[in-house]
């Protein structure tokens, strides 16, 4: 392993989607960013909440409904969103979903 970089060949293979649940796995963290990979089973959701820092969401696999502030959007593989600190948001998995979350600390 090289301490100068982290290389992941296929994010969707880094998390097993649980039956009737959500699994999160921290892939990386330092003083600037925390990178978390989520696996959602169909019908699972992260209910409305906020984060203290700006964040980026990337849908790696599957279809989801994202609520960002007062807006509701359909998301699929390749969807990307940036959220300001304290933005109320939620995620609902319409199919099994793999989602990458980056929490920006600075």
C-alpha positions, 0 to 999 in steps of 0.5 A, a space after each residue: 500500500 502506498 501512503 501517497 494515495 488510495 486507489 479503489 478500482 470499483 466502488 460498487 464492490 467495496 460495500 455489500 448492500 444489506 437486506 432490509 438495511 443500510 451499511 456505511 463504511 468510511 473509506 478515508 478521512 483526514 483533516 480536510 475530508 471524510 469519505 463514506 460509502 453507503 449501501 442501501 437496500 430497496 426502500 431504505 432511507 436516511 431521513 431528513 437531516 443536516 450536516 455541519 459541513 459542505 458535502 458531496 453525494 455521488 450515486 455510484 449504482 442504483 436509483 434513489 430519490 434525493 431531497 435537497 432543501 425543499 427540492 425532490 429529485 430523481 437520482 441514478 448512477 452518475 448523479 452528483 450533488 453538492 450540499 451547503 452546510 446545514 442544508 436539510 437533505 434525505 435519501 430514499 433508495 428506490 432500488 439497491 443503491 451504492 452512494 459515495 458521500 464526501 464530507 468537506 471539513 475545510 
